[in-house]
């Protein structure tokens, strides 16, 4: 198959979307040729059967220039791809869908979010397949939807030797955004501090827009007011390839997402052997049997669950994490995801 991929960013140094570089590499291993149209291009290294075309955001091109470039690439490369995969941004399907349909190109969309926009609804007219993590990860009922799991690089995210500590080392990763409920995590730490629990809290991530920058400012202010502020580390954005090294220094991962989707960051933690304590309903079936799902946002109840799990024997915790990692590898590994997508296109 010759594949066209439309995505936001191709850049190994992007702390938010750098993971998609590995997706493209994996597609290249299964396809004769891969052409990528991206909004912004940075650092990348691909095999010779991958071509990357940028719409020029890295050079501050205008929106009109980007649209013109998009159509030029779509036309010029039309003989070099049999099918199209749009990654998250349904706008690409709206812009190019009518041409791809006319030319007989099958179009797939990867989308895993509770948001249903008018753009997404309109794009469905031109899409042959929607790929998502689980049925609840895509809110439009359609026979086109295929639940195929996430794409976690389980060869990169894997357990390493984890040294013991008298402190419970807690971590969360992802964008610095209100939707990640980082202030609510501080409320849980307040309870742990009151109870005399020794801990550190590491936050990995950075804001991606002005609204998130304001949230980061508020978060830093709230951290500064805490008596344990010296035990909270804001690491900023990390290269995706460096994240497993940091995860392997931790004891518990907090995930309070409300996207209705199994958060990629949580699955990466599980693949690395770090237990994920969550209030996210999407993780309920996976984590509730191991006392890692809390059906409440009440700080004291979450703190109870954290202390209960941390208090288990090393043997019991190791058994739980081995079981959960095997589940992530079976259902969400990148090497299993890509063939599923290709076979449906």
ABEGO torsion letter per residue (X at the ends): XBBBBBBABBBAABAAAAAAAAAAAAAAAABABBBBBBABBBBBBBBAABBBBBAGAAAGBBAAAAAAAAAAAAAAAAAABABBBBBGBAAAAAAAAAAAAAAGBBBBBBBBBABBBAAAAAAAAABABBBBABAAABABBBAABBBAEBBBBAAABBBBBBBBBABBBBBBBEBBBAAAGAAAAAAAAAAAAAAGBBBBBBBBEBBABAAAAAAAAAAAAAAAABAAAAABBBAEBBBAAAAAAAAAABABBBBABAAGBBBAAAAAAAAAGBBBBBABAAAAAAAAAAGABBABABAAAAAAAAAAAAABBAAAAAAAAAAAAAAAAAAABAAAAAAAAAAAX
